[in-house]
Amino acid sequence: MLDHHRALIYTMVIVSAADSDLPDAELRIIDDIVKDFPVFRDFDRRDLSRALNDCTELMGREHGLDETLKAIKAALPGKLRETAYAIACDLVAADGEASQEELRIIELIRDRLNIDRLIAAAIERSSRARFQTL
């Protein structure tokens, strides 16, 4: 079973990999989130590469996305489910464009983690606002 750190990292990986392999720019964003977010204060960043690889391996299996989403849900306490959704939305918003694949993954995460639609809309809007450029 995953711990909450890995569950959050796996959430970021599935969003990042939605429309391609893990691009370097999104890997940097994942690293920044792990470095800066309070929920990762007690996470050893030297374990990040292993967590990324483990998730990629799980995703590569038959039914890998479903297994990954189940593992994420099982590992996250209720109060971190909105956090997982928020970091997923931040990853999508960070590059300024949301692909259909990314939007579909966001929807799956929202549904699997039972995020209320109004709360999800607020999180999505907040992510868009944080990453808005001229």
Secondary structure as UniProt FT lines:
FT   HELIX           4..16
FT   HELIX           24..36
FT   HELIX           38..40
FT   TURN            41..42
FT   HELIX           45..47
FT   HELIX           48..59
FT   TURN            62..63
FT   HELIX           64..75
FT   HELIX           78..94
FT   HELIX           100..112
FT   TURN            113..114
FT   HELIX           117..130
//
